[in-house]
Amino acid sequence: MAAALGRYTTRFADFLRDHASLLRKLQWGIVGAYAFLLIVPVLLPLPDNAASVFNNLTIVAQFAFWGVWWPFVLVSMPLLGRAWCGWLCPEGMLTEWASEHGQGRAIPKWMRWGGWPFVAFGLTTIYGQLVSVYQYPLAVLVVLGGSTVAAMIVGWRYGRSKRVWCKYLCPVNGVFNLLAKLAPWHFKVDEEAWRRPVIRIESINCAPLVPLRHMQGAGDCHACGRCSGYRGAIALTPRSPEEEIVRVATGDAWQTALICFGLMGIAIGAFLWSASPWFVTVKQWAAVWLVERDILWPLMDNAPWFILTHYPELNDSFSWLDGAGILLFVVGSTVCVGGVALIGLWLADLVAPAKLSGGRFAGVHKLAQAFIPAAGIGVFLGLSATTITLLGHEGLNTSWADPVRFTLLTLAVGWSMRLGWRLLAQRTVSGLRKLVAWVLMASGLIPFCVAWVLFFAVW
């Protein structure tokens, strides 16, 4: 069975390699559809309350971007690896195309900083909330279109036929890297076969800049298939979805920050603030406090639309107080949810320490990899809330949504705890210490789970 599956995956990878031109034509088609949905709605009047996905292009674009594209691109990562990046992503296609016709400069040192995936994700997520990116075409044009233009500029300036933007600066590169570690296949490198002499070696352009000879996981690979069969040493190979987390991935400080403070902190705050009665209560208290002291400018809604949401014709404008409240809510959720998750990992590593190279907190970073399924499902649940809202707006029955949400949340948290136990089982401490450490890890996820219960069942 495994051998037969391996043959099928190898043939598929060879098909991708041998039909690269067909794949590029598909990518150009995606670029065209992406540009159409990004630009045309900006030229149309804003939809009214009667608009729907059946009669308004702006609603169609909104549903395409936030109801289908982003939620299910995330789902594709643990199922197919970074196939979206290698097969369909318009930004990846455009940055590589620009790089083919650009200056080909060396990649600067500042761009190689390991913190960009976390910083770019955090800033993009927060800014998207301030300008209501899920609702308005201008905000979509700035957030998604701005990212695309930046990708093309970086591609034109740096690298030669490479996806430098994807490797270092893409706001979702870090998220995709984490989720792809759960994929049930990857391009496996046989280093012994690599060392065998070959008569003729054709050059391979690995656009995402993966060191092919030493590639061990699926996190960085875009699954484009260009390297399939290279030197008789690389083949698309089935594997356990847990293999990379348990046996390969080590993590680092920035990945741990992205898991705990990004996906389980900033993202939750961004999704929950609009539904939280706590947000309303605190904002009302702050407004009264300001009025009593005759400090009125924070209550004004005169910020331009590209700084804070400003659509007075639809009675939807954020005051400076609204913007500050959103920022504080996101910071609070990052501390309360992400901070507690990190403390749980730290305490677990103290109780059951590991002998790992990589510094004092290497054990914490390794354990943090176990939280990837839970962190990933949290982002999916938040994005799919837009999907459910849009379906409900079209009059479809969405009563099935909450049972499905809680089932997915339970399965993902359970998977994270299974991965945590497997990682702890590798440590040379007593069984009791491993059990206590596992309980501490589980305790770190309590605020994360409570936040989603509040969102879907209480608020």
Summary of the structure (lengths in Angstrom):
residues: 459
radius of gyration: 23.3
end to end distance: 48.0
largest distance: 83.1
contacts: 1523
relative contact order: 0.11
helix: 68%
strand: 3%
